[in-house]
Amino acid sequence: MIRLKLCFLGITERGKTSPKTWRWWQGCAWTADLPRSAVTNVSADRFFWFYPGDHQKKLTPSFRPTRWADETVARPRHDEKTLNTLAEAVAVAGRGGTPEVRAALARVMARKPSFAEPWLRSLILELRHGSRSRRHAVRRGSRGTQ
């Protein structure tokens, strides 16, 4: 069944966290049909999310449960706007792999309180040195949250 294979990542505006923090999935009836582990949040600064979240061309229409059996969602679009958006994503991902950007990201991450966590220290080392250890890949994958 498709609902057991899907995972949903909600990108939300960064704010204070607490046990009483509103989570987008708690107000959606359709998420009740999914395993809790299939729905998670990532918070982002609103200025970071402004362009990709609110203004950038979307590659696909929203994948609502009513569209899960729709055959047309399996076919990619090839219009000019979609191809431009894909080219932009490739450029951003490429820039993210450069030593300068990786080092800058590692510096920012090292200032976070979660730097005390072993998985984050390991990730920062990976960013600084450009390699990925097998041990790190297995640990990160098994936790499913990093």
N, CA, C and O atoms as a GROMACS GRO file, in nm:
protein
  584
    1MET      N    1   0.084  -0.117   0.000
    1MET     CA    2   0.000   0.000   0.000
    1MET      C    3   0.090   0.125   0.000
    1MET      O    4   0.188   0.131   0.073
    2ILE      N    5   0.055   0.222  -0.082
    2ILE     CA    6   0.140   0.340  -0.100
    2ILE      C    7   0.157   0.420   0.028
    2ILE      O    8   0.264   0.477   0.051
    3ARG      N    9   0.057   0.425   0.112
    3ARG     CA   10   0.067   0.508   0.232
    3ARG      C   11   0.177   0.460   0.327
    3ARG      O   12   0.226   0.539   0.409
    4LEU      N   13   0.217   0.336   0.317
    4LEU     CA   14   0.324   0.284   0.401
    4LEU      C   15   0.462   0.311   0.342
    4LEU      O   16   0.564   0.294   0.410
    5LYS      N   17   0.466   0.354   0.215
    5LYS     CA   18   0.594   0.381   0.149
    5LYS      C   19   0.628   0.530   0.146
    5LYS      O   20   0.743   0.566   0.120
    6LEU      N   21   0.532   0.615   0.170
    6LEU     CA   22   0.554   0.759   0.161
    6LEU      C   23   0.606   0.818   0.292
    6LEU      O   24   0.571   0.772   0.400
    7CYS      N   25   0.689   0.919   0.277
    7CYS     CA   26   0.733   0.998   0.391
    7CYS      C   27   0.710   1.144   0.356
    7CYS      O   28   0.732   1.185   0.242
    8PHE      N   29   0.665   1.221   0.451
    8PHE     CA   30   0.637   1.362   0.428
    8PHE      C   31   0.725   1.447   0.518
    8PHE      O   32   0.733   1.425   0.639
    9LEU      N   33   0.789   1.544   0.457
    9LEU     CA   34   0.874   1.637   0.528
    9LEU      C   35   0.810   1.774   0.517
    9LEU      O   36   0.796   1.828   0.407
   10GLY      N   37   0.770   1.830   0.629
   10GLY     CA   38   0.711   1.963   0.630
   10GLY      C   39   0.816   2.065   0.667
   10GLY      O   40   0.880   2.054   0.771
   11ILE      N   41   0.833   2.165   0.583
   11ILE     CA   42   0.927   2.272   0.613
   11ILE      C   43   0.845   2.387   0.669
   11ILE      O   44   0.756   2.440   0.603
   12THR      N   45   0.876   2.424   0.792
   12THR     CA   46   0.799   2.525   0.863
   12THR      C   47   0.888   2.641   0.904
   12THR      O   48   1.010   2.630   0.905
   13GLU      N   49   0.825   2.753   0.937
   13GLU     CA   50   0.902   2.869   0.981
   13GLU      C   51   0.959   2.844   1.120
   13GLU      O   52   0.890   2.796   1.210
   14ARG      N   53   1.086   2.876   1.135
   14ARG     CA   54   1.155   2.855   1.262
   14ARG      C   55   1.095   2.945   1.370
   14ARG      O   56   1.068   3.062   1.347
   15GLY      N   57   1.076   2.887   1.485
   15GLY     CA   58   1.024   2.960   1.601
   15GLY      C   59   1.068   2.890   1.727
   15GLY      O   60   1.147   2.796   1.723
   16LYS      N   61   1.017   2.936   1.839
   16LYS     CA   62   1.049   2.870   1.966
   16LYS      C   63   0.988   2.731   1.967
   16LYS      O   64   0.879   2.710   1.916
   17THR      N   65   1.060   2.637   2.026
   17THR     CA   66   1.007   2.502   2.037
   17THR      C   67   0.974   2.470   2.182
   17THR      O   68   1.039   2.518   2.275
   18SER      N   69   0.873   2.390   2.197
   18SER     CA   70   0.832   2.341   2.329
   18SER      C   71   0.739   2.224   2.304
   18SER      O   72   0.699   2.199   2.191
   19PRO      N   73   0.704   2.151   2.410
   19PRO     CA   74   0.608   2.041   2.390
   19PRO      C   75   0.473   2.089   2.335
   19PRO      O   76   0.398   2.011   2.278
   20LYS      N   77   0.443   2.218   2.355
   20LYS     CA   78   0.315   2.271   2.308
   20LYS      C   79   0.324   2.339   2.172
   20LYS      O   80   0.227   2.398   2.126
   21THR      N   81   0.440   2.331   2.106
   21THR     CA   82   0.458   2.392   1.975
   21THR      C   83   0.361   2.331   1.875
   21THR      O   84   0.343   2.209   1.870
   22TRP      N   85   0.298   2.417   1.793
   22TRP     CA   86   0.209   2.370   1.688
   22TRP      C   87   0.291   2.301   1.581
   22TRP      O   88   0.395   2.352   1.539
   23ARG      N   89   0.246   2.187   1.538
   23ARG     CA   90   0.310   2.114   1.430
   23ARG      C   91   0.208   2.096   1.319
   23ARG      O   92   0.096   2.052   1.343
   24TRP      N   93   0.247   2.130   1.197
   24TRP     CA   94   0.153   2.135   1.086
   24TRP      C   95   0.075   2.005   1.068
   24TRP      O   96  -0.044   2.009   1.035
   25TRP      N   97   0.138   1.892   1.090
   25TRP     CA   98   0.073   1.764   1.065
   25TRP      C   99  -0.036   1.731   1.167
   25TRP      O  100  -0.122   1.647   1.141
   26GLN      N  101  -0.033   1.797   1.283
   26GLN     CA  102  -0.133   1.770   1.384
   26GLN      C  103  -0.270   1.823   1.343
   26GLN      O  104  -0.372   1.776   1.394
   27GLY      N  105  -0.273   1.920   1.251
   27GLY     CA  106  -0.401   1.976   1.207
   27GLY      C  107  -0.450   1.920   1.075
   27GLY      O  108  -0.549   1.968   1.020
   28CYS      N  109  -0.382   1.818   1.022
   28CYS     CA  110  -0.420   1.759   0.893
   28CYS      C  111  -0.481   1.622   0.916
   28CYS      O  112  -0.416   1.532   0.971
   29ALA      N  113  -0.605   1.605   0.874
   29ALA     CA  114  -0.673   1.477   0.894
   29ALA      C  115  -0.603   1.363   0.820
   29ALA      O  116  -0.598   1.251   0.871
   30TRP      N  117  -0.548   1.390   0.703
   30TRP     CA  118  -0.487   1.283   0.623
   30TRP      C  119  -0.362   1.224   0.687
   30TRP      O  120  -0.326   1.110   0.656
   31THR      N  121  -0.294   1.298   0.775
   31THR     CA  122  -0.174   1.242   0.836
   31THR      C  123  -0.207   1.134   0.940
   31THR      O  124  -0.121   1.055   0.976
   32ALA      N  125  -0.331   1.132   0.986
   32ALA     CA  126  -0.371   1.029   1.083
   32ALA      C  127  -0.369   0.890   1.020
   32ALA      O  128  -0.360   0.789   1.091
   33ASP      N  129  -0.376   0.884   0.886
   33ASP     CA  130  -0.375   0.754   0.816
   33ASP      C  131  -0.234   0.702   0.792
   33ASP      O  132  -0.217   0.592   0.740
   34LEU      N  133  -0.133   0.780   0.830
   34LEU     CA  134   0.006   0.741   0.806
   34LEU      C  135   0.074   0.704   0.937
   34LEU      O  136   0.033   0.750   1.044
   35PRO      N  137   0.177   0.620   0.930
   35PRO     CA  138   0.254   0.595   1.052
   35PRO      C  139   0.318   0.725   1.098
   35PRO      O  140   0.358   0.807   1.016
   36ARG      N  141   0.328   0.746   1.227
   36ARG     CA  142   0.385   0.870   1.281
   36ARG      C  143   0.527   0.893   1.228
   36ARG      O  144   0.566   1.008   1.206
   37SER      N  145   0.603   0.788   1.207
   37SER     CA  146   0.740   0.801   1.159
   37SER      C  147   0.747   0.851   1.014
   37SER      O  148   0.855   0.887   0.967
   38ALA      N  149   0.635   0.853   0.944
   38ALA     CA  150   0.633   0.895   0.803
   38ALA      C  151   0.614   1.046   0.787
   38ALA      O  152   0.617   1.097   0.675
   39VAL      N  153   0.596   1.117   0.898
   39VAL     CA  154   0.571   1.262   0.891
   39VAL      C  155   0.664   1.332   0.989
   39VAL      O  156   0.669   1.298   1.107
   40THR      N  157   0.739   1.430   0.938
   40THR     CA  158   0.830   1.502   1.025
   40THR      C  159   0.841   1.648   0.983
   40THR      O  160   0.795   1.686   0.876
   41ASN      N  161   0.900   1.729   1.068
   41ASN     CA  162   0.917   1.872   1.043
   41ASN      C  163   1.064   1.908   1.036
   41ASN      O  164   1.148   1.847   1.102
   42VAL      N  165   1.093   2.008   0.957
   42VAL     CA  166   1.223   2.075   0.958
   42VAL      C  167   1.190   2.223   0.960
   42VAL      O  168   1.111   2.270   0.878
   43SER      N  169   1.249   2.296   1.053
   43SER     CA  170   1.222   2.439   1.056
   43SER      C  171   1.332   2.515   0.985
   43SER      O  172   1.449   2.477   0.989
   44ALA      N  173   1.293   2.622   0.920
   44ALA     CA  174   1.388   2.705   0.844
   44ALA      C  175   1.358   2.852   0.870
   44ALA      O  176   1.244   2.889   0.899
   45ASP      N  177   1.459   2.933   0.860
   45ASP     CA  178   1.443   3.077   0.871
   45ASP      C  179   1.350   3.124   0.760
   45ASP      O  180   1.362   3.079   0.646
   46ARG      N  181   1.258   3.213   0.790
   46ARG     CA  182   1.158   3.256   0.690
   46ARG      C  183   1.222   3.321   0.569
   46ARG      O  184   1.168   3.309   0.459
   47PHE      N  185   1.334   3.389   0.584
   47PHE     CA  186   1.398   3.453   0.470
   47PHE      C  187   1.467   3.351   0.380
   47PHE      O  188   1.477   3.370   0.259
   48PHE      N  189   1.515   3.242   0.440
   48PHE     CA  190   1.570   3.133   0.360
   48PHE      C  191   1.462   3.068   0.275
   48PHE      O  192   1.484   3.038   0.158
   49TRP      N  193   1.345   3.048   0.332
   49TRP     CA  194   1.238   2.974   0.267
   49TRP      C  195   1.155   3.061   0.172
   49TRP      O  196   1.078   3.007   0.093
   50PHE      N  197   1.169   3.190   0.180
   50PHE     CA  198   1.087   3.282   0.102
   50PHE      C  199   1.085   3.249  -0.048
   50PHE      O  200   0.977   3.237  -0.106
   51TYR      N  201   1.200   3.235  -0.110
   51TYR     CA  202   1.203   3.208  -0.253
   51TYR      C  203   1.163   3.065  -0.288
   51TYR      O  204   1.068   3.046  -0.364
   52PRO      N  205   1.233   2.962  -0.235
   52PRO     CA  206   1.195   2.827  -0.279
   52PRO      C  207   1.055   2.785  -0.233
   52PRO      O  208   0.988   2.709  -0.302
   53GLY      N  209   1.012   2.834  -0.119
   53GLY     CA  210   0.882   2.791  -0.067
   53GLY      C  211   0.765   2.867  -0.123
   53GLY      O  212   0.658   2.810  -0.145
   54ASP      N  213   0.783   2.996  -0.146
   54ASP     CA  214   0.670   3.079  -0.185
   54ASP      C  215   0.671   3.125  -0.330
   54ASP      O  216   0.566   3.159  -0.384
   55HIS      N  217   0.787   3.129  -0.394
   55HIS     CA  218   0.793   3.191  -0.526
   55HIS      C  219   0.855   3.107  -0.637
   55HIS      O  220   0.826   3.130  -0.754
   56GLN      N  221   0.938   3.011  -0.603
   56GLN     CA  222   1.002   2.930  -0.706
   56GLN      C  223   0.899   2.838  -0.771
   56GLN      O  224   0.809   2.787  -0.704
   57LYS      N  225   0.913   2.816  -0.899
   57LYS     CA  226   0.826   2.725  -0.975
   57LYS      C  227   0.833   2.586  -0.912
   57LYS      O  228   0.941   2.536  -0.883
   58LYS      N  229   0.719   2.526  -0.890
   58LYS     CA  230   0.714   2.391  -0.834
   58LYS      C  231   0.730   2.289  -0.947
   58LYS      O  232   0.673   2.306  -1.054
   59LEU      N  233   0.806   2.186  -0.923
   59LEU     CA  234   0.831   2.084  -1.025
   59LEU      C  235   0.710   1.995  -1.047
   59LEU      O  236   0.689   1.944  -1.158
   60THR      N  237   0.631   1.977  -0.943
   60THR     CA  238   0.512   1.894  -0.955
   60THR      C  239   0.397   1.959  -0.878
   60THR      O  240   0.421   2.035  -0.784
   61PRO      N  241   0.275   1.931  -0.917
   61PRO     CA  242   0.163   1.979  -0.836
   61PRO      C  243   0.164   1.909  -0.700
   61PRO      O  244   0.231   1.808  -0.683
   62SER      N  245   0.091   1.963  -0.604
   62SER     CA  246   0.083   1.900  -0.472
   62SER      C  247   0.039   1.755  -0.486
   62SER      O  248  -0.050   1.723  -0.565
   63PHE      N  249   0.101   1.670  -0.408
   63PHE     CA  250   0.074   1.526  -0.415
   63PHE      C  251  -0.022   1.485  -0.305
   63PHE      O  252   0.014   1.411  -0.213
   64ARG      N  253  -0.143   1.535  -0.316
   64ARG     CA  254  -0.246   1.506  -0.215
   64ARG      C  255  -0.291   1.360  -0.227
   64ARG      O  256  -0.274   1.298  -0.332
   65PRO      N  257  -0.348   1.305  -0.120
   65PRO     CA  258  -0.395   1.166  -0.125
   65PRO      C  259  -0.488   1.138  -0.243
   65PRO      O  260  -0.490   1.027  -0.295
   66THR      N  261  -0.564   1.236  -0.284
   66THR     CA  262  -0.656   1.216  -0.397
   66THR      C  263  -0.581   1.194  -0.528
   66THR      O  264  -0.640   1.147  -0.625
   67ARG      N  265  -0.452   1.229  -0.532
   67ARG     CA  266  -0.372   1.213  -0.654
   67ARG      C  267  -0.282   1.090  -0.650
   67ARG      O  268  -0.212   1.064  -0.748
   68TRP      N  269  -0.281   1.017  -0.541
   68TRP     CA  270  -0.190   0.905  -0.526
   68TRP      C  271  -0.208   0.799  -0.635
   68TRP      O  272  -0.112   0.733  -0.672
   69ALA      N  273  -0.328   0.782  -0.686
   69ALA     CA  274  -0.353   0.683  -0.790
   69ALA      C  275  -0.353   0.746  -0.931
   69ALA      O  276  -0.380   0.676  -1.029
   70ASP      N  277  -0.325   0.873  -0.941
   70ASP     CA  278  -0.325   0.945  -1.068
   70ASP      C  279  -0.201   0.909  -1.149
   70ASP      O  280  -0.089   0.932  -1.106
   71GLU      N  281  -0.222   0.852  -1.266
   71GLU     CA  282  -0.111   0.809  -1.352
   71GLU      C  283  -0.027   0.927  -1.401
   71GLU      O  284   0.092   0.910  -1.429
   72THR      N  285  -0.085   1.045  -1.413
   72THR     CA  286  -0.012   1.158  -1.470
   72THR      C  287   0.100   1.207  -1.379
   72THR      O  288   0.194   1.271  -1.426
   73VAL      N  289   0.093   1.178  -1.250
   73VAL     CA  290   0.199   1.225  -1.160
   73VAL      C  291   0.331   1.150  -1.182
   73VAL      O  292   0.436   1.196  -1.137
   74ALA      N  293   0.326   1.038  -1.249
   74ALA     CA  294   0.447   0.961  -1.274
   74ALA      C  295   0.526   1.013  -1.395
   74ALA      O  296   0.639   0.971  -1.418
   75ARG      N  297   0.466   1.104  -1.471
   75ARG     CA  298   0.532   1.157  -1.590
   75ARG      C  299   0.587   1.296  -1.561
   75ARG      O  300   0.512   1.385  -1.520
   76PRO      N  301   0.717   1.317  -1.581
   76PRO     CA  302   0.774   1.450  -1.555
   76PRO      C  303   0.729   1.553  -1.658
   76PRO      O  304   0.698   1.519  -1.772
   77ARG      N  305   0.726   1.677  -1.615
   77ARG     CA  306   0.693   1.786  -1.707
   77ARG      C  307   0.823   1.836  -1.770
   77ARG      O  308   0.929   1.832  -1.707
   78HIS      N  309   0.814   1.882  -1.895
   78HIS     CA  310   0.932   1.928  -1.966
   78HIS      C  311   0.916   2.070  -2.018
   78HIS      O  312   0.983   2.110  -2.114
   79ASP      N  313   0.829   2.147  -1.957
   79ASP     CA  314   0.810   2.285  -2.001
   79ASP      C  315   0.931   2.369  -1.959
   79ASP      O  316   1.010   2.327  -1.874
   80GLU      N  317   0.946   2.485  -2.018
   80GLU     CA  318   1.064   2.570  -1.996
   80GLU      C  319   1.082   2.610  -1.850
   80GLU      O  320   1.193   2.607  -1.798
   81LYS      N  321   0.973   2.647  -1.782
   81LYS     CA  322   0.984   2.689  -1.642
   81LYS      C  323   1.032   2.573  -1.553
   81LYS      O  324   1.114   2.594  -1.464
   82THR      N  325   0.981   2.454  -1.577
   82THR     CA  326   1.024   2.338  -1.499
   82THR      C  327   1.171   2.308  -1.523
   82THR      O  328   1.246   2.281  -1.428
   83LEU      N  329   1.214   2.313  -1.649
   83LEU     CA  330   1.354   2.286  -1.680
   83LEU      C  331   1.446   2.393  -1.620
   83LEU      O  332   1.556   2.362  -1.575
   84ASN      N  333   1.402   2.518  -1.619
   84ASN     CA  334   1.481   2.625  -1.556
   84ASN      C  335   1.494   2.602  -1.406
   84ASN      O  336   1.600   2.623  -1.348
   85THR      N  337   1.385   2.559  -1.343
   85THR     CA  338   1.388   2.532  -1.200
   85THR      C  339   1.482   2.416  -1.168
   85THR      O  340   1.556   2.422  -1.070
   86LEU      N  341   1.479   2.313  -1.251
   86LEU     CA  342   1.572   2.201  -1.231
   86LEU      C  343   1.717   2.246  -1.248
   86LEU      O  344   1.804   2.205  -1.171
   87ALA      N  345   1.743   2.331  -1.347
   87ALA     CA  346   1.879   2.382  -1.368
   87ALA      C  347   1.924   2.464  -1.247
   87ALA      O  348   2.040   2.457  -1.206
   88GLU      N  349   1.832   2.541  -1.192
   88GLU     CA  350   1.864   2.620  -1.073
   88GLU      C  351   1.898   2.528  -0.954
   88GLU      O  352   1.992   2.555  -0.880
   89ALA      N  353   1.821   2.421  -0.938
   89ALA     CA  354   1.846   2.327  -0.829
   89ALA      C  355   1.983   2.260  -0.846
   89ALA      O  356   2.055   2.241  -0.748
   90VAL      N  357   2.018   2.225  -0.968
   90VAL     CA  358   2.148   2.164  -0.994
   90VAL      C  359   2.260   2.262  -0.958
   90VAL      O  360   2.361   2.223  -0.899
   91ALA      N  361   2.241   2.389  -0.993
   91ALA     CA  362   2.343   2.491  -0.963
   91ALA      C  363   2.358   2.510  -0.812
   91ALA      O  364   2.470   2.521  -0.762
   92VAL      N  365   2.246   2.515  -0.740
   92VAL     CA  366   2.251   2.533  -0.594
   92VAL      C  367   2.318   2.412  -0.529
   92VAL      O  368   2.404   2.428  -0.442
   93ALA      N  369   2.281   2.292  -0.571
   93ALA     CA  370   2.342   2.171  -0.515
   93ALA      C  371   2.492   2.168  -0.546
   93ALA      O  372   2.572   2.128  -0.462
   94GLY      N  373   2.528   2.208  -0.666
   94GLY     CA  374   2.670   2.212  -0.703
   94GLY      C  375   2.747   2.310  -0.617
   94GLY      O  376   2.858   2.279  -0.572
   95ARG      N  377   2.689   2.425  -0.594
   95ARG     CA  378   2.755   2.526  -0.509
   95ARG      C  379   2.768   2.475  -0.366
   95ARG      O  380   2.868   2.501  -0.299
   96GLY      N  381   2.667   2.402  -0.320
   96GLY     CA  382   2.673   2.346  -0.186
   96GLY      C  383   2.783   2.244  -0.167
   96GLY      O  384   2.822   2.216  -0.054
   97GLY      N  385   2.833   2.188  -0.274
   97GLY     CA  386   2.941   2.090  -0.265
   97GLY      C  387   3.080   2.150  -0.271
   97GLY      O  388   3.179   2.078  -0.260
   98THR      N  389   3.088   2.282  -0.287
   98THR     CA  390   3.220   2.346  -0.296
   98THR      C  391   3.284   2.355  -0.158
   98THR      O  392   3.214   2.363  -0.057
   99PRO      N  393   3.417   2.352  -0.152
   99PRO     CA  394   3.484   2.361  -0.021
   99PRO      C  395   3.448   2.488   0.057
   99PRO      O  396   3.437   2.484   0.179
  100GLU      N  397   3.429   2.599  -0.014
  100GLU     CA  398   3.396   2.726   0.055
  100GLU      C  399   3.261   2.718   0.126
  100GLU      O  400   3.250   2.757   0.242
  101VAL      N  401   3.160   2.668   0.057
  101VAL     CA  402   3.026   2.660   0.116
  101VAL      C  403   3.023   2.553   0.225
  101VAL      O  404   2.960   2.573   0.329
  102ARG      N  405   3.089   2.440   0.203
  102ARG     CA  406   3.092   2.335   0.305
  102ARG      C  407   3.159   2.386   0.433
  102ARG      O  408   3.112   2.357   0.543
  103ALA      N  409   3.268   2.461   0.419
  103ALA     CA  410   3.338   2.516   0.536
  103ALA      C  411   3.250   2.618   0.608
  103ALA      O  412   3.244   2.620   0.731
  104ALA      N  413   3.182   2.704   0.532
  104ALA     CA  414   3.094   2.804   0.594
  104ALA      C  415   2.980   2.736   0.669
  104ALA      O  416   2.946   2.777   0.780
  105LEU      N  417   2.921   2.633   0.610
  105LEU     CA  418   2.813   2.560   0.676
  105LEU      C  419   2.864   2.492   0.803
  105LEU      O  420   2.797   2.494   0.906
  106ALA      N  421   2.981   2.433   0.796
  106ALA     CA  422   3.039   2.368   0.914
  106ALA      C  423   3.062   2.468   1.026
  106ALA      O  424   3.038   2.437   1.143
  107ARG      N  425   3.108   2.590   0.992
  107ARG     CA  426   3.130   2.694   1.096
  107ARG      C  427   2.998   2.731   1.164
  107ARG      O  428   2.994   2.743   1.287
  108VAL      N  429   2.893   2.749   1.086
  108VAL     CA  430   2.762   2.785   1.143
  108VAL      C  431   2.711   2.671   1.232
  108VAL      O  432   2.663   2.695   1.342
  109MET      N  433   2.720   2.548   1.183
  109MET     CA  434   2.670   2.434   1.260
  109MET      C  435   2.748   2.414   1.390
  109MET      O  436   2.690   2.373   1.490
  110ALA      N  437   2.876   2.444   1.389
  110ALA     CA  438   2.960   2.425   1.509
  110ALA      C  439   2.922   2.522   1.620
  110ALA      O  440   2.956   2.499   1.736
  111ARG      N  441   2.852   2.629   1.587
  111ARG     CA  442   2.810   2.727   1.689
  111ARG      C  443   2.676   2.691   1.754
  111ARG      O  444   2.633   2.758   1.847
  112LYS      N  445   2.610   2.588   1.706
  112LYS     CA  446   2.479   2.550   1.756
  112LYS      C  447   2.492   2.467   1.885
  112LYS      O  448   2.590   2.395   1.902
  113PRO      N  449   2.393   2.478   1.974
  113PRO     CA  450   2.398   2.398   2.098
  113PRO      C  451   2.402   2.248   2.071
  113PRO      O  452   2.458   2.172   2.151
  114SER      N  453   2.345   2.204   1.961
  114SER     CA  454   2.344   2.061   1.931
  114SER      C  455   2.480   2.009   1.887
  114SER      O  456   2.494   1.891   1.858
  115PHE      N  457   2.582   2.097   1.883
  115PHE     CA  458   2.718   2.054   1.851
  115PHE      C  459   2.766   1.948   1.950
  115PHE      O  460   2.857   1.871   1.919
  116ALA      N  461   2.706   1.943   2.067
  116ALA     CA  462   2.743   1.842   2.166
  116ALA      C  463   2.704   1.702   2.122
  116ALA      O  464   2.757   1.603   2.174
  117GLU      N  465   2.613   1.691   2.027
  117GLU     CA  466   2.568   1.560   1.980
  117GLU      C  467   2.674   1.497   1.888
  117GLU      O  468   2.724   1.563   1.797
  118PRO      N  469   2.708   1.372   1.912
  118PRO     CA  470   2.810   1.306   1.829
  118PRO      C  471   2.777   1.304   1.680
  118PRO      O  472   2.866   1.320   1.597
  119TRP      N  473   2.650   1.284   1.644
  119TRP     CA  474   2.615   1.278   1.502
  119TRP      C  475   2.643   1.410   1.433
  119TRP      O  476   2.684   1.412   1.317
  120LEU      N  477   2.622   1.524   1.504
  120LEU     CA  478   2.647   1.654   1.442
  120LEU      C  479   2.797   1.679   1.429
  120LEU      O  480   2.843   1.731   1.327
  121ARG      N  481   2.873   1.645   1.530
  121ARG     CA  482   3.019   1.660   1.520
  121ARG      C  483   3.073   1.578   1.403
  121ARG      O  484   3.161   1.623   1.330
  122SER      N  485   3.020   1.459   1.387
  122SER     CA  486   3.062   1.373   1.277
  122SER      C  487   3.025   1.435   1.142
  122SER      O  488   3.104   1.431   1.048
  123LEU      N  489   2.906   1.491   1.133
  123LEU     CA  490   2.863   1.555   1.010
  123LEU      C  491   2.950   1.677   0.978
  123LEU      O  492   2.984   1.700   0.862
  124ILE      N  493   2.985   1.753   1.078
  124ILE     CA  494   3.071   1.870   1.058
  124ILE      C  495   3.209   1.827   1.009
  124ILE      O  496   3.266   1.891   0.920
  125LEU      N  497   3.262   1.721   1.066
  125LEU     CA  498   3.390   1.668   1.016
  125LEU      C  499   3.378   1.626   0.870
  125LEU      O  500   3.468   1.651   0.790
  126GLU      N  501   3.268   1.563   0.837
  126GLU     CA  502   3.245   1.523   0.698
  126GLU      C  503   3.240   1.645   0.605
  126GLU      O  504   3.296   1.642   0.496
  127LEU      N  505   3.174   1.750   0.650
  127LEU     CA  506   3.168   1.873   0.569
  127LEU      C  507   3.306   1.935   0.551
  127LEU      O  508   3.341   1.980   0.443
  128ARG      N  509   3.384   1.936   0.658
  128ARG     CA  510   3.516   1.998   0.652
  128ARG      C  511   3.615   1.919   0.566
  128ARG      O  512   3.700   1.977   0.499
  129HIS      N  513   3.603   1.787   0.569
  129HIS     CA  514   3.703   1.704   0.502
  129HIS      C  515   3.654   1.642   0.372
  129HIS      O  516   3.731   1.581   0.299
  130GLY      N  517   3.525   1.658   0.343
  130GLY     CA  518   3.472   1.612   0.216
  130GLY      C  519   3.461   1.463   0.198
  130GLY      O  520   3.445   1.416   0.085
  131SER      N  521   3.469   1.387   0.305
  131SER     CA  522   3.455   1.242   0.291
  131SER      C  523   3.347   1.194   0.385
  131SER      O  524   3.308   1.263   0.480
  132ARG      N  525   3.299   1.075   0.357
  132ARG     CA  526   3.194   1.018   0.440
  132ARG      C  527   3.237   0.879   0.484
  132ARG      O  528   3.263   0.791   0.402
  133SER      N  529   3.243   0.862   0.613
  133SER     CA  530   3.283   0.730   0.663
  133SER      C  531   3.165   0.635   0.657
  133SER      O  532   3.050   0.679   0.667
  134ARG      N  533   3.191   0.507   0.642
  134ARG     CA  534   3.084   0.407   0.639
  134ARG      C  535   3.012   0.406   0.773
  134ARG      O  536   2.889   0.394   0.778
  135ARG      N  537   3.087   0.417   0.880
  135ARG     CA  538   3.026   0.418   1.014
  135ARG      C  539   2.925   0.531   1.026
  135ARG      O  540   2.815   0.512   1.078
  136HIS      N  541   2.964   0.649   0.978
  136HIS     CA  542   2.874   0.764   0.986
  136HIS      C  543   2.749   0.743   0.902
  136HIS      O  544   2.639   0.773   0.946
  137ALA      N  545   2.766   0.691   0.781
  137ALA     CA  546   2.652   0.670   0.692
  137ALA      C  547   2.553   0.572   0.752
  137ALA      O  548   2.432   0.593   0.743
  138VAL      N  549   2.602   0.465   0.813
  138VAL     CA  550   2.513   0.366   0.872
  138VAL      C  551   2.442   0.425   0.993
  138VAL      O  552   2.321   0.408   1.008
  139ARG      N  553   2.516   0.494   1.080
  139ARG     CA  554   2.453   0.553   1.198
  139ARG      C  555   2.347   0.654   1.161
  139ARG      O  556   2.237   0.651   1.215
  140ARG      N  557   2.378   0.744   1.068
  140ARG     CA  558   2.282   0.845   1.030
  140ARG      C  559   2.157   0.782   0.970
  140ARG      O  560   2.045   0.821   1.003
  141GLY      N  561   2.177   0.685   0.882
  141GLY     CA  562   2.063   0.621   0.818
  141GLY      C  563   1.977   0.544   0.915
  141GLY      O  564   1.855   0.539   0.899
  142SER      N  565   2.037   0.485   1.016
  142SER     CA  566   1.959   0.403   1.109
  142SER      C  567   1.875   0.488   1.202
  142SER      O  568   1.770   0.444   1.249
  143ARG      N  569   1.919   0.609   1.230
  143ARG     CA  570   1.841   0.696   1.321
  143ARG      C  571   1.725   0.759   1.248
  143ARG      O  572   1.620   0.782   1.307
  144GLY      N  573   1.745   0.787   1.119
  144GLY     CA  574   1.637   0.841   1.039
  144GLY      C  575   1.598   0.984   1.069
  144GLY      O  576   1.499   1.032   1.014
  145THR      N  577   1.672   1.053   1.153
  145THR     CA  578   1.631   1.190   1.188
  145THR      C  579   1.733   1.293   1.152
  145THR      O  580   1.704   1.413   1.160
  146GLN      N  581   1.851   1.254   1.112
  146GLN     CA  582   1.952   1.354   1.081
  146GLN      C  583   1.947   1.394   0.936
  146GLN      O  584   2.025   1.478   0.893
   0.00000   0.00000   0.00000
